[in-house]
Amino acid sequence: MTAAICSRAEPARYGECPPTEDLAPYPGALVGIVQDLSLARDMPTIMEIVRKAARELTGADGATFVLRDGDLCYYAEENAIAPLWKGRRFPMSACISGWAMIHREAVAVEDIYDDPRIPVDAYRPTFVQSLCMVPIRTKAPIGAIGNYWASRHHATPCELAHLQALADSTSVAVENVEVYAELEKRVQDRTRELEARSRELAAEHAALLELQRQKEELSALVVHDLKSPAAAIALAAAVQLRSADLNPAERRRWSAVFSSAERIIRTAANVLDIAQSQDGRLVPRYADVELCGLLAEIRDVVLPIAEKHEQTIELSCDVPAGALRADRDLLGRTLHNFVDNALRYSPTRSTVRIEARADAAWVTVAVCDEGPGVPVEMRERIFDRYVRLEGNGRSGWGLGLSFCKLAVEAHGGASWIEDNTPKGSRFCFRLPTTLVQGTLMT
């Protein structure tokens, strides 16, 4: 964009500067002006740069920045020794800036009173004697830049070249501002759209949370009301099972009644405890737990279910008395859920094995089944509420395992799933022990 050094006195074609006279300050200044224009982000900044630069590049007594406004020329900015026409509009056919834009070429007038293109009456009150005007963008001009002199002056091709270079750089800067403004508008529009969508999603999320809260409250109410009749059924079945007069068929029927009632009670308790856990209220009530005895009790409770499917329950417990402090009710339901889950998903005539052991840090329990197993990618999610393994033989509400995970974590423990050998799954959990290097904590 840098123009060559030229002479004011020697002729040259438009746009060229014969290198005979030292005008070195102008090309250097033009480079800096182009850089400033490239950084402009709005029209006021562009006009401020141009109104100063136009005078500096040619040594003129005044400069003006004109914008095309339909069929009018709008004199938007000026920098002169006396006021010109800033803020005024004139028909394009009635002013020299309009002529430059219409004809898309630069024009130089040595004597304004001797050129029919000049509206003399408009210029008579001003200091202007000579002028030059160049269009901003020769294709579809958007404006013009003019220089004025108070004394008679012949604008050289070099001066016109510098002024046209400024106009060309201004054109690029204006286009950049338009692009930048359009991009900024798009960003703002998109930001408003995203903010509106975010508010919509927040409202939808709040509505879903409220619906979930209402459902959970209803579920808690329903299961609370189920516990009492289920407990009465379980008690009646337990009384019948204590009778020595029952024949085997009746004992199996009452065992099924007792197991079903007990499952209802346990499921109801799981739902309530999960709700309490979400509210931060699932707090274990710690006491010494004799784990081997608790496991034996659970085995006896689920034995009728196992016998119905000709399943065997094996128990191996190597946990000394006093090695575990826990909430016996939460721990018992956790174990019951794991064992019930293993029996439910193991085939007929299979074996469910319960293993428990203790070391210096943990009491670890594993419930092993011979069922279809759990895919690796599902082993974390299976502890989430309402998760079901489609096509894997496992179904149900998914609350039992979710409760187990919450109960174990409430004790400071962890739960996980492993492969069983030769088939099936090992549902494991561990709780902190009271053992320290093989001795009981005091």
C-alpha positions as CSV (number, residue, x, y, z in Angstrom):
1,M,0.0,0.0,0.0
2,T,3.1,2.3,0.4
3,A,3.3,5.0,-2.3
4,A,6.5,5.9,-3.9
5,I,8.3,9.2,-3.3
6,C,7.3,11.8,-5.9
7,S,7.7,15.4,-7.0
8,R,4.9,18.1,-6.7
9,A,6.3,19.8,-9.9
10,E,6.9,17.0,-12.4
11,P,4.1,15.3,-14.2
12,A,3.1,11.7,-13.7
13,R,0.4,9.4,-14.6
14,Y,-2.4,9.0,-11.9
15,G,-1.3,6.6,-9.2
16,E,2.4,6.9,-9.9
17,C,5.0,9.1,-8.2
18,P,8.3,10.0,-10.1
19,P,11.1,9.6,-7.5
20,T,12.7,13.0,-7.9
21,E,11.6,15.0,-4.8
22,D,12.0,13.8,-1.2
23,L,8.5,13.2,0.2
24,A,9.7,10.5,2.5
25,P,7.5,11.4,5.5
26,Y,4.3,10.6,3.6
27,P,4.9,7.0,2.7
28,G,6.0,6.2,6.3
29,A,3.0,8.0,7.7
30,L,0.8,6.1,5.3
31,V,2.0,2.8,6.6
32,G,1.2,3.8,10.1
33,I,-2.3,5.0,9.0
34,V,-3.0,1.8,7.3
35,Q,-2.1,-0.1,10.5
36,D,-4.4,2.1,12.6
37,L,-7.2,1.6,10.1
38,S,-6.8,-2.1,10.2
39,L,-7.4,-2.0,14.0
40,A,-10.5,0.2,13.8
41,R,-13.8,-1.4,14.9
42,D,-16.3,1.3,14.4
43,M,-17.0,4.2,12.0
44,P,-16.2,7.1,14.5
45,T,-12.7,5.6,14.9
46,I,-12.2,5.4,11.1
47,M,-13.4,9.0,10.6
48,E,-11.1,10.3,13.3
49,I,-8.1,8.6,11.7
50,V,-9.0,9.7,8.2
51,R,-9.8,13.4,8.9
52,K,-6.3,13.8,10.5
53,A,-4.4,11.6,8.0
54,A,-5.9,13.3,4.9
55,R,-4.4,16.7,5.8
56,E,-1.1,15.2,7.0
57,L,-0.5,13.2,3.7
58,T,-0.8,16.3,1.4
59,G,-0.2,19.3,3.7
60,A,-3.7,20.6,2.9
61,D,-5.5,23.3,4.9
62,G,-8.6,21.2,5.3
63,A,-9.9,17.7,4.8
64,T,-13.4,16.2,4.8
65,F,-14.9,12.7,5.1
66,V,-18.0,12.2,3.1
67,L,-20.4,9.2,3.2
68,R,-22.9,8.3,0.6
69,D,-26.5,8.4,2.0
70,G,-28.7,7.2,-0.8
71,D,-28.7,10.0,-3.4
72,L,-27.2,12.4,-0.9
73,C,-23.6,13.2,0.2
74,Y,-23.3,13.3,4.0
75,Y,-20.3,15.4,5.2
76,A,-19.7,13.3,8.3
77,E,-16.4,14.6,9.5
78,E,-13.8,17.4,8.8
79,N,-10.5,18.8,9.9
80,A,-9.8,22.3,8.6
81,I,-8.5,25.8,9.4
82,A,-12.2,27.0,9.4
83,P,-15.6,25.3,9.4
84,L,-16.8,23.7,6.2
85,W,-20.0,21.5,6.0
86,K,-19.8,19.0,8.8
87,G,-23.2,17.4,9.5
88,R,-24.8,18.7,6.3
89,R,-26.2,16.7,3.3
90,F,-26.2,17.7,-0.4
91,P,-27.5,16.0,-3.5
92,M,-24.9,14.0,-5.2
93,S,-25.4,15.9,-8.4
94,A,-24.8,19.2,-6.7
95,C,-21.4,18.6,-5.1
96,I,-17.9,17.6,-6.2
97,S,-17.8,14.6,-3.8
98,G,-20.9,13.3,-5.5
99,W,-19.2,13.7,-8.9
100,A,-16.2,11.7,-7.7
101,M,-18.5,8.9,-6.5
102,I,-20.7,8.9,-9.6
103,H,-17.8,8.9,-12.0
104,R,-15.7,6.6,-9.7
105,E,-12.5,8.6,-10.2
106,A,-10.4,11.2,-8.4
107,V,-10.8,14.8,-9.3
108,A,-8.5,17.8,-8.8
109,V,-9.7,21.4,-9.1
110,E,-7.0,24.2,-9.0
111,D,-9.5,27.1,-9.0
112,I,-13.0,26.4,-7.7
113,Y,-14.4,29.5,-9.3
114,D,-13.3,28.3,-12.7
115,D,-14.9,24.8,-12.7
116,P,-18.6,24.2,-13.6
117,R,-18.7,21.1,-11.4
118,I,-18.3,23.3,-8.2
119,P,-21.4,24.8,-6.6
120,V,-19.7,28.2,-6.1
121,D,-22.4,29.6,-3.8
122,A,-21.8,26.8,-1.3
123,Y,-18.0,27.4,-1.3
124,R,-18.0,31.2,-1.3
125,P,-18.3,31.6,2.5
126,T,-15.4,29.2,3.0
127,F,-11.6,29.6,2.8
128,V,-11.4,27.0,-0.1
129,Q,-9.5,28.0,-3.2
130,S,-8.4,24.6,-4.6
131,L,-9.4,21.1,-3.8
132,C,-9.1,17.4,-4.8
133,M,-11.6,14.6,-4.1
134,V,-11.1,10.8,-4.3
135,P,-13.8,8.1,-4.0
136,I,-13.8,5.6,-1.3
137,R,-13.9,2.3,-3.3
138,T,-14.0,2.8,-7.0
139,K,-16.5,-0.1,-7.5
140,A,-19.8,1.1,-5.9
141,P,-18.3,4.0,-3.9
142,I,-19.5,4.3,-0.4
143,G,-18.0,7.8,0.2
144,A,-15.2,10.2,-0.7
145,I,-12.2,11.9,0.9
146,G,-11.5,15.6,0.0
147,N,-8.6,18.0,0.6
148,Y,-8.8,21.8,0.5
149,W,-6.3,24.6,0.1
150,A,-6.8,28.2,1.1
151,S,-4.5,29.4,-1.8
152,R,-4.4,28.3,-5.3
153,H,-2.8,24.8,-5.5
154,H,-2.2,22.2,-8.2
155,A,-2.7,18.7,-6.7
156,T,0.0,16.5,-8.0
157,P,-0.5,12.9,-9.1
158,C,1.6,11.9,-6.1
159,E,-0.7,13.7,-3.7
160,L,-3.7,12.1,-5.4
161,A,-2.0,8.7,-5.2
162,H,-1.5,9.1,-1.4
163,L,-5.1,10.3,-0.9
164,Q,-6.4,7.4,-3.0
165,A,-4.3,5.0,-1.1
166,L,-5.9,6.4,2.1
167,A,-9.3,6.0,0.5
168,D,-8.6,2.4,-0.5
169,S,-7.4,1.5,3.0
170,T,-10.5,3.3,4.4
171,S,-12.7,1.2,2.2
172,V,-11.2,-2.0,3.6
173,A,-11.5,-0.7,7.1
174,V,-15.2,0.1,6.5
175,E,-15.8,-3.4,5.2
176,N,-14.0,-4.9,8.2
177,V,-16.2,-2.8,10.5
178,E,-19.3,-4.1,8.7
179,V,-18.1,-7.7,8.9
180,Y,-17.1,-7.2,12.6
181,A,-20.5,-5.6,13.3
182,E,-22.3,-8.4,11.6
183,L,-20.3,-11.1,13.4
184,E,-20.9,-9.3,16.7
185,K,-24.6,-9.1,16.0
186,R,-24.7,-12.8,15.2
187,V,-22.8,-13.5,18.4
188,Q,-25.2,-11.3,20.4
189,D,-28.2,-12.9,18.7
190,R,-26.8,-16.4,19.3
191,T,-26.0,-15.5,22.9
192,R,-29.6,-14.3,23.5
193,E,-30.9,-17.5,21.9
194,L,-28.7,-19.6,24.2
195,E,-29.6,-17.6,27.2
196,A,-33.3,-18.0,26.4
197,R,-32.8,-21.7,25.9
198,S,-30.9,-21.9,29.1
199,R,-33.7,-20.3,30.9
200,E,-36.2,-22.7,29.3
201,L,-34.0,-25.7,30.3
202,A,-33.7,-24.4,33.8
203,A,-37.5,-24.0,34.0
204,E,-38.0,-27.5,32.6
205,H,-35.4,-28.9,35.0
206,A,-37.1,-27.2,38.0
207,A,-40.4,-28.6,36.8
208,L,-38.9,-32.1,36.5
209,L,-37.4,-31.8,40.0
210,E,-40.7,-30.8,41.4
211,L,-42.4,-33.7,39.6
212,Q,-39.8,-36.1,40.9
213,R,-40.2,-34.7,44.4
214,Q,-44.0,-35.2,44.2
215,K,-43.5,-38.7,42.9
216,E,-41.1,-39.6,45.7
217,E,-43.4,-38.1,48.3
218,L,-46.2,-40.2,46.9
219,S,-44.0,-43.3,46.7
220,A,-43.0,-42.8,50.3
221,L,-46.6,-42.4,51.4
222,V,-47.6,-45.5,49.5
223,V,-44.8,-47.7,50.8
224,H,-45.3,-46.4,54.3
225,D,-49.0,-47.5,54.1
226,L,-47.9,-50.9,52.7
227,K,-45.6,-51.7,55.6
228,S,-48.2,-52.2,58.2
229,P,-50.4,-54.7,56.4
230,A,-47.3,-56.5,55.0
231,A,-45.9,-56.7,58.6
232,A,-49.3,-58.2,59.7
233,I,-49.2,-60.8,57.0
234,A,-45.6,-61.7,57.8
235,L,-46.4,-62.0,61.5
236,A,-49.4,-64.3,60.7
237,A,-47.3,-66.4,58.4
238,A,-44.5,-66.7,61.0
239,V,-47.1,-67.8,63.6
240,Q,-48.4,-70.5,61.2
241,L,-44.8,-71.7,60.4
242,R,-44.2,-72.2,64.1
243,S,-47.0,-74.8,64.2
244,A,-45.8,-78.4,64.4
245,D,-49.1,-79.6,62.8
246,L,-48.4,-78.2,59.3
247,N,-48.0,-80.7,56.5
248,P,-45.2,-80.1,54.0
249,A,-47.5,-78.6,51.4
250,E,-49.0,-76.1,53.9
251,R,-45.5,-75.2,55.2
252,R,-44.4,-74.4,51.7
253,R,-47.4,-72.2,51.1
254,W,-47.0,-70.3,54.4
255,S,-43.3,-70.0,53.7
256,A,-44.1,-68.4,50.3
257,V,-46.5,-66.0,52.0
258,F,-43.9,-65.1,54.6
259,S,-41.2,-64.5,52.0
260,S,-43.5,-62.4,49.9
261,A,-44.6,-60.3,52.8
262,E,-41.0,-59.9,54.0
263,R,-40.0,-58.8,50.5
264,I,-42.8,-56.1,50.5
265,I,-41.5,-54.9,53.9
266,R,-37.9,-54.8,52.7
267,T,-38.8,-53.0,49.4
268,A,-40.8,-50.4,51.3
269,A,-37.9,-49.8,53.7
270,N,-35.5,-49.5,50.8
271,V,-37.7,-46.8,49.1
272,L,-37.9,-44.9,52.4
273,D,-34.2,-45.2,53.1
274,I,-33.2,-44.1,49.5
275,A,-35.4,-41.0,50.0
276,Q,-33.7,-40.3,53.4
277,S,-30.3,-40.7,51.8
278,Q,-31.1,-38.0,49.2
279,D,-32.1,-35.7,52.1
280,G,-28.9,-36.5,53.9
281,R,-30.7,-38.4,56.6
282,L,-29.4,-42.0,56.1
283,V,-27.2,-42.1,59.2
284,P,-26.3,-45.5,60.6
285,R,-26.9,-46.4,64.2
286,Y,-23.7,-48.2,65.1
287,A,-23.6,-51.2,67.4
288,D,-21.5,-54.4,67.6
289,V,-22.7,-56.9,64.9
290,E,-21.9,-60.6,65.0
291,L,-21.8,-61.0,61.2
292,C,-21.7,-64.8,61.0
293,G,-24.9,-65.1,63.1
294,L,-26.6,-62.4,60.9
295,L,-25.7,-64.2,57.8
296,A,-27.1,-67.5,59.2
297,E,-30.4,-65.7,60.0
298,I,-30.7,-64.3,56.5
299,R,-29.9,-67.8,55.0
300,D,-32.7,-69.3,57.1
301,V,-35.2,-66.5,55.9
302,V,-34.5,-67.0,52.2
303,L,-34.2,-70.8,52.4
304,P,-37.8,-71.4,51.4
305,I,-37.3,-69.3,48.2
306,A,-34.1,-71.3,47.4
307,E,-35.8,-74.7,48.0
308,K,-38.7,-73.7,45.7
309,H,-36.2,-73.6,42.8
310,E,-34.0,-76.4,44.2
311,Q,-31.2,-74.0,44.9
312,T,-28.5,-74.4,47.5
313,I,-27.1,-71.7,49.8
314,E,-23.6,-72.2,51.0
315,L,-22.2,-70.0,53.8
316,S,-18.5,-69.4,54.6
317,C,-17.8,-66.8,57.3
318,D,-14.4,-66.1,58.9
319,V,-15.2,-62.9,60.8
320,P,-14.6,-63.0,64.6
321,A,-17.2,-61.6,67.0
322,G,-16.6,-57.9,67.7
323,A,-14.8,-57.3,64.4
324,L,-17.6,-55.2,63.0
325,R,-19.6,-52.2,64.2
326,A,-22.5,-51.3,61.9
327,D,-26.3,-50.6,61.8
328,R,-27.6,-54.1,62.1
329,D,-30.9,-53.3,60.3
330,L,-29.3,-51.5,57.3
331,L,-26.6,-54.2,57.1
332,G,-29.2,-57.0,57.4
333,R,-31.3,-55.6,54.5
334,T,-28.2,-55.0,52.4
335,L,-27.2,-58.7,52.8
336,H,-30.8,-59.8,52.3
337,N,-31.0,-57.8,49.0
338,F,-27.8,-59.2,47.7
339,V,-28.8,-62.8,48.5
340,D,-32.3,-62.4,47.2
341,N,-30.9,-60.9,44.0
342,A,-28.5,-63.8,43.6
343,L,-31.3,-66.4,44.1
344,R,-33.6,-64.6,41.7
345,Y,-31.1,-64.5,38.8
346,S,-29.5,-67.9,39.3
347,P,-30.9,-70.9,37.4
348,T,-32.8,-73.9,39.0
349,R,-30.5,-76.3,40.9
350,S,-27.7,-73.8,41.2
351,T,-25.7,-72.7,44.2
352,V,-25.5,-69.3,45.8
353,R,-22.4,-68.9,48.0
354,I,-22.0,-66.3,50.7
355,E,-18.4,-65.5,51.8
356,A,-17.3,-63.2,54.6
357,R,-13.8,-62.5,55.9
358,A,-12.0,-59.9,57.9
359,D,-8.5,-58.4,57.9
360,A,-6.8,-55.5,59.6
361,A,-8.7,-52.9,57.6
362,W,-11.9,-54.3,56.2
363,V,-14.7,-56.8,56.6
364,T,-15.4,-58.0,53.1
365,V,-18.6,-59.9,52.0
366,A,-19.2,-61.5,48.6
367,V,-22.5,-63.0,47.4
368,C,-21.8,-65.3,44.4
369,D,-24.4,-66.5,42.0
370,E,-24.4,-68.7,38.8
371,G,-26.6,-66.4,36.8
372,P,-26.0,-64.7,33.4
373,G,-23.5,-62.2,34.9
374,V,-23.3,-58.5,34.5
375,P,-21.5,-56.8,31.5
376,V,-18.5,-54.8,32.5
377,E,-20.0,-51.6,31.1
378,M,-23.0,-52.0,33.3
379,R,-21.2,-52.7,36.6
380,E,-21.3,-49.1,37.8
381,R,-24.7,-48.2,36.5
382,I,-26.4,-51.3,37.9
383,F,-26.3,-49.7,41.4
384,D,-28.3,-46.7,40.1
385,R,-32.0,-46.4,40.8
386,Y,-34.4,-48.0,38.3
387,V,-31.6,-49.4,36.1
388,R,-32.6,-52.6,34.3
389,L,-30.4,-54.9,32.2
390,E,-32.4,-55.6,29.1
391,G,-31.9,-58.9,27.4
392,N,-29.7,-60.2,30.2
393,G,-32.3,-62.0,32.3
394,R,-32.2,-59.3,34.9
395,S,-35.2,-57.0,35.5
396,G,-37.1,-55.4,38.4
397,W,-37.2,-51.9,39.9
398,G,-33.5,-51.6,40.5
399,L,-34.1,-50.2,44.0
400,G,-32.6,-53.1,46.0
401,L,-29.0,-52.7,44.7
402,S,-29.3,-48.9,44.8
403,F,-30.2,-49.2,48.5
404,C,-27.3,-51.5,49.1
405,K,-24.8,-49.0,47.6
406,L,-26.2,-46.2,49.7
407,A,-26.2,-48.2,52.9
408,V,-22.6,-49.4,52.4
409,E,-21.4,-45.9,51.6
410,A,-23.2,-44.5,54.6
411,H,-20.9,-46.9,56.7
412,G,-17.8,-45.6,54.9
413,G,-17.5,-48.7,52.7
414,A,-17.7,-49.5,49.0
415,S,-19.5,-52.0,46.8
416,W,-18.6,-53.5,43.4
417,I,-19.1,-56.5,41.1
418,E,-16.7,-59.2,39.9
419,D,-16.9,-62.2,37.7
420,N,-17.7,-65.5,39.4
421,T,-15.8,-68.7,38.5
422,P,-16.8,-70.5,36.3
423,K,-19.9,-68.3,35.6
424,G,-22.1,-65.7,37.2
425,S,-21.3,-62.7,39.3
426,R,-19.8,-61.8,42.7
427,F,-21.6,-58.9,44.4
428,C,-19.1,-57.6,46.9
429,F,-18.9,-54.9,49.5
430,R,-16.6,-54.0,52.4
431,L,-17.0,-52.1,55.6
432,P,-14.3,-50.8,58.0
433,T,-13.3,-53.3,60.6
434,T,-12.6,-52.8,64.3
435,L,-9.6,-55.1,64.0
436,V,-6.1,-53.7,64.2
437,Q,-3.3,-56.1,63.2
438,G,-5.4,-59.1,64.2
439,T,-6.6,-57.8,67.5
440,L,-9.9,-56.1,68.4
441,M,-10.0,-52.3,68.8
442,T,-10.8,-51.3,72.4
